[in-house]
Amino acid sequence: MSRLKVMDVSVIIPLFNRKGLIGYTLDSLRAEHHKDVSLEVIVVDDGSTDGAYGYVQQEYPWVKLYRNPKKGAPSARNFGLSIAQSEYVHFLDSDDLVESGFYLERLSVLYEDQSLGASYGPWLTFEGMGGFDLGRIRPAFKPYPLLDSLDSLIHLSNLLEGWYLHPSSLVFRKEKLKEVNGYNELLVINQDVDLLFRLLVHGLKIQSVPMPNSLVREHDYGRVGRVDKTDIAKMRAIYQLRNEFVETLEIKGLLSHKNKQALGGYCFYRFVEYYDSDRGLANDFYKLNQELYPDYKIKGGVILTLIAQIVGNRNAAVFKKYISK
């Protein structure tokens, strides 16, 4: 694969009260780890109160640091996008990292094929509040495949099923992000899912590369995007967004049998997950499942399948939920 001598990318990092973690992220972006690539690192502070802004300002003078207080991570990312100088953009969270050489392969395929809107590769999830440690890797239940096809519809079906590309694994062509107006700043949850959905519906072509990894930190401290089972507002926002997906797919002529099955299966999973938290919301997900995929077959072994044949998927799922407690 031929490469230009130096390639460049803008790395956009929203920051809010991550003084204890942002250093690990920025250390992974030091120039010595990314030869033949020029990085414009943009950190957008959302109003940190733990000294994170001053820490970055003092310890990482090569970082472009801005304030965009009290507007949320999607707004911070859009702000970074509006000032990014590179043709290519990578969104990275302030607690995640990248392996050495992360950008070279991803940028190379984008430089060589102007029809591509993004490139992606694998990622690893690790636990802990320090640096990356192989001993703290959390094995992936179902790693996202490195697909050879550039067909956006394959990734779209995967996303609708609830199986999406982690945002840290993707490098985008900036113009493609601007064509869909970046992140939706009104959403309280699933902003990354929504962005990728709109890009794929818009026909985004994505190329995979085999390595290196982005490194996604798993922890409970300060995770704004996490959905607690008592946060009914966020759970309902997830439901509303899936209804909007259906409407968009219908308008675009993309509500295929495959996509109905994918989204319908996702809705059944949410019905089961939210059943104890909000029965009404859970039933709304079940109704959407029935509208999209009435022939859905419950998963869970021969016995559960037999029970479902007798009492139906809904009752079988509730039965399984209660006997597993």
N, C-alpha and C positions, 0 to 999 in steps of 0.2 A: 504494500500500500504506500503510495507516494505521499509525502507530507511537505507542507510549506515549512520554512525554517522556524518561524515563530507563529504560534496561533494564540488567540486571545479569547477570554471569556469573562463576563461580569458575574461575580458570585454575590448574591443578595441574601443577607442574613437579618431577619427581624430579631430584635433583642428586647427582652423584658425580664428584669431581675434574674439574670443568669451569670452573675459575677463569678460564681464558683465553677462554671462549666464552659463559658465562652472561650476561655484561654485554650482549652483542648481543641475546640473547633478551629480557632484561628491558627494554632500551631500546625494543624494538619494542612493548612493552606500556604505555608511558607514556601517561598520560591524554590528552595533547594529540593523540595519534594515533587516539583512539577516542572521538570526541565523541558525546554522547547515550547512552553506555554506561558503566556503572560496573563496574570490574574489581576483583574480590578475587583478588589474586595470591598463591598459596600455593606456597612452595618447601619441599620436604621433602628434607633432606640425608641421604644413605645412609651417612655416615661418611667424608666427604672428608678426604684427608690433604694436599691441595695448597693449603689456605687458602681454598677456595671459600666455606665457610660464613662465615668472618670477612669476606671480601670483600663478600658480599651484605649482611651485617649492617651494614657500615659505609657502603657506597655506595648501597644501596637500602633506606633505612629504611621506606619505604611498603610493602614486601613483608612478608607474614606468613611468617616463617621458623621451621622446626621441624627437630628431629633425629629420625631413625628409623633408627639405624645398623645396618649389616650385615644388612639384611633384603631388599635387592633393590628394583629399580624397581617391580615390581607391588605390593609391600607399601607402598612410598612413595605410589603412586597411590591405593591403597585408604585409606591414612591420610588423605591429602588429601581424599578423597571423604567420609570420616566426619566431617570438621570443616567442610566447605564450607558456606557460609551461603546461597549462591544456589540458585535452582531449576534453574539451568543450569550445565553443567560442560564445560570444554575441557581435554583432556590435551595438554600441550605438552612436548616434550623440551628439555633444557637447552642444546642446540646449534641448535635450530630457531627460526624467527622467524615473525611474521605481518605482512602488509601493513597499512598504515593503513586504518581502517574495516572491518577483518576481521569484527568481531562483529555489526555493525548488521544486515545482511541476514539472517544466520543466525539471530539472535535474533528478528527481526521475524516470520519465518514460524512460529517456535515459539510466540511470543506469540499469534499470530492463529489458529492451528489447534492446539487442545489434544490432538488425536488423534496428533499427530506426536511421535515419540520422539527424533528427531535431525534435524539439517540438515547439509548438506555443500556444499562448493564445490571449485574447482580448487586444485591446488598446483603449485609449481615446485621443481625440484631444482637446487641450485647447489653448486659446489665451492669449497673454500678455507676458511681458518681466520679470516677477517676478517668484515666486514659483507657484506650482500647486494650483489651486483654483477651487473648484467644481462649483462655479458660472461662471467660464469662459470656461466651456466645450462647444465645438461645436458638436451638435448632428450629429451622422453619418447618412448619407442618406441611406446607405445599408451596415450594419455591416457585416464583413466577417464571415461566419458560422464556428462554432466549430465542425468540421466534425469527425465522429467516424471512417470513412474509412481511411485506410493507403494507398490507391491507389493514386500514384503520378499523374495519368492521370486526376483525378478530379481537383487537384490544377493546373495542366498544362492548362486545358481548361479555368479555371477561370482567370489565368494570361493572356492568349492570348486574352481574352475578355476585358482586361484592369482592372481587379479586382484582385489585388494581395495582398499577405500577407505583411504587413508592416515589414521592416527589424528589427525594434526594438522589434517586438513581438516574434522573432525567436531565439532559442538557437540551435547551430549546433554542431554536432560531428566534431571535427577538421579535421579528416582524410578525411571526405567527401568533405570538402572545398578544401583540397589539391589535391584531385583526379581530380578536374576541374580547378586547378591552380588559385583558388581565383578569385578576381575581374579582369575584363578586363580594364587595365589602359589606353587604347587608346580611350575608349568611352568618349564622352563629356556630355552624358545624359543617363538616364535609366540604370545606372550601376547595381543597385539593381535588376531591372527587369531581366536584362541579366544574372546575377549570378543565380537567382532563376530558370530561364528558363533552363540553362545548368544543374543545379542540378536535376531538375525534369525530363528532358530528360534522364539523367543518372540513373533514377530510384529511386531518393531519397524518402524514406518513412518518413512521417511526422505524429506525434501524437499531437492532441490538448489537452489542459488542460483548465479548466473553469475559472481560475483566477491565479494570480492577473493580473493587467493591466500594459502595458507600457504606458507612458504618452508622447504624441507627441505634441510638441509646434508648433503652427501655427503663423508665423509672416513674415514680409517682409524684415527684416534686415539680410543682408548677406546670403541670400538663393541662393547658387551657383547653385543648381540643378533645380531651378525653370525655367520654360520655358516661357519667355516673347513672346508675339505675334509678336514682331519685330525681334526676334532672329531666323532668317531663318535657320542658320546653325544647331542649335539644333533641330529645327523642321524637317529638312531634315535627320538628324541623326536618329531620331525616325523612319522615313520611311525606311531608309536603314536597320536598325536593324530588322524591321518586315520582310523585304525581306530575310534577313539572317535566321530568324526564319523559314520561309517557306522552304528554302533550307535544313536546318537541319532536320526539320520534315519529309521531303521527304526522305532524306538519312536514317533516323532512322525508317522509316515505320510508322510514327506517324501522318501523315497528314490525319487524319480520317475526316469523314463527320462532326462530332461534333467540331473538332478543326478548320476545315475550316469555319464553321459557327461562331465560337467564334472570330477568327481573322478577318474574313470578316466583322462582325458587328463592331468591333473595328475600322477598316479602314473607314467604313462609318461615324462613329462618328468623326474621325479626318478630313475627307473631309469637313464636316459641320463646324467644329471648325476653320479650317485654310483657309476657303474659301475667307475671306476678306484680309487675310495677304499675301497669296501667291497662286494665282489661279492655277498656274502650279503644285505646290506641292499638293494642294488639289485634283486636278484632278488625280494625280498619286495615291493618296490614294483611290480615287473612282475606278480607273481601277483595283487596287488590290482587292478591295471589290467585283468587278464584276467577277474577276477570281476565287475568293474563294467561294463567296456566291451570285451568280446572282439572287437567289430567295429571297433575304433579304427583309423583310417587314418593312417599315419605321414606327417608333413609334411616336405617338402624337395625338391619338384620332380619332374618326370616320371621321371627316371632312378632316383631313390631309390624312387619309388612302384613302378616295375617290378621293382626288386630285391626290395622287400618282398613283392610278389606271388609271387615265386619262393622266397625263403628265409624269409619271415615278417618281421613288424615288428621283433621282438627282434634277429634277426641283422642286419637291414638297418641298424638304429640303431647297433649295435656297429661295423659296417663303415664307416658314415659317420663315426663318432667317430674311428676310427683313421686313415682316409685324410686327415682334416682336420688331423691333428697336424703 
